[in-house]
Amino acid sequence: MATQTAPVRTRRRKMPGQMRLLAASAMIIVGAFLPWLYTPVGTITGMRGPGLWTATVGVLALAGALVPVRVLAVLQAAAAAVLCVVLPVWQFLNVFTKVGMAGWMPGPGLVLTLAGGVLASVAAWQLFSLRRAD
């Protein structure tokens, strides 16, 4: 009579950089919904323009933080890093060249999205420079 034993459950180790990418994706997704600009007329949320792009790429970064394949995680982190650094910088420079600093101020969504993009670039570099264990 054979005894049945339950299979041993093992947990997959997280690659270095995946937790940073998870934090970056949370920052990017939250930053997309917060106000990007404060003006005398009112606030301008990110979802009225580039926040749609950053929210989409934030979900892509979330997938990169959860996927066990290193190459896919690096590509998703790099895509999130590029888009979430370029769009807030472009938004800031676009408004700054049109009206200067008179009457408006960057909002927390713009800053949080930019910080999430920088953190995603750090995670992408950390995942990219990961060495294989021989």
N, C-alpha and C positions, 0 to 999 in steps of 0.2 A: 504494500500500500504506500503510494508516494504522497509525501506531504507537499502541500502547495505553500510557497512563500511569496509574500508580496514583493514586487520589484522595488529595488532601492531607488528612491527618488533623489536625483542630484540637481543641484541648482547651477545654472550656467553663470560663469563669472562675467561680470561686466568689464568691458574694455575700458582702459583709462580714457577719459574724455566723454564717455557716454552720460555720466551724471551732469557734467557741465553742459552738455548739449540739451539734456532734459530741462535744466534750469533756464538755459537760453530760450528754449521753445516756449516755456511758460512766460518769460518776460516779453517775448515777441507777441504772443497771442494776447496777453493782457494789454500791452502797449498799443495794439491795433485798435482797441475799443475805447481807450482813454482820449481826452482832448489833446490834439497835436499843437494847436495854436490858440492863444488867448488874445482876443481883439476887443476894442471898445464896443463893437456890435454884439459880440457873444463868442462862444467857443466854437472851434472847428474841430470836429472829431476826425480821427484817422479813417473812419469808414466812409467818409465823403470823397475819398480819393485813394491815396497810396496805402491806406490801412487795409484795404481789401487784398492787395498783393501781399502785404506783410502777414496778414492773418493766414492766408493760404500757405505761404512758405513757413510759417510757424508750425502748422500742422505737419508739413513735410519734415521739419526739424524734429518734431516729436516722434515721427516714424523712424528717423535716423537714430534717435536715442534708444529705440526699442529693438531695432533690427540686429540680429546677431552677425551679420555679414559686414566685415570691416570696410570693404570698398564702397558698398552702398551707404554706410554711415558717413564716410568721408565726403562722398559726393553730395549727400543731402545737407550735411553741415556746411559745406563750402557754398552751396547754392543759397542757403539761408543767410550765411555771413555776407555774401556779396550784396544780395538784395536789401538786407536790413541795415547795411551801412550806407549804401548808395542812396536809397530813397529818403531817409531822414536828412542826410547832408544836402541832397538836391532840394528838398523842401525848404530847409533853412536858407540856403543860398538864394533860391528863387524869390522868397519873400523879402529877404534882406536886400537884394539888388533892386526890387521894385519900390519899397517904401523905407528902407533903412531900419532902424530900431524904434521908430516913432509909432507908438500906439499898439504894438503887439509884443507878445512874449512867447517863447517856446513852451509848450505844455508838457506834462509828465509822460504822455504817450509817445511823443517824439523822442524824448530822452530815454525812456525805457526800451523802445524799439532799437535805438542806436546801441545802447548798452547790451541788449540781447544779441545784436549782430556782432559786436566785438567779442562777446563771450562765445558765440558760435564759431567765430574764426579761431579762437584759442582751442576750442574743442576739436575743430577740424584738423588743426596742426598737430594736436596731441594724438589724435587717432591716426593721422597720416604717418607720423614718425614712430609709431609703435613697431617694435622689432618682434619678429617671430621667435618663439622659444624653441630652441633646437633640442 
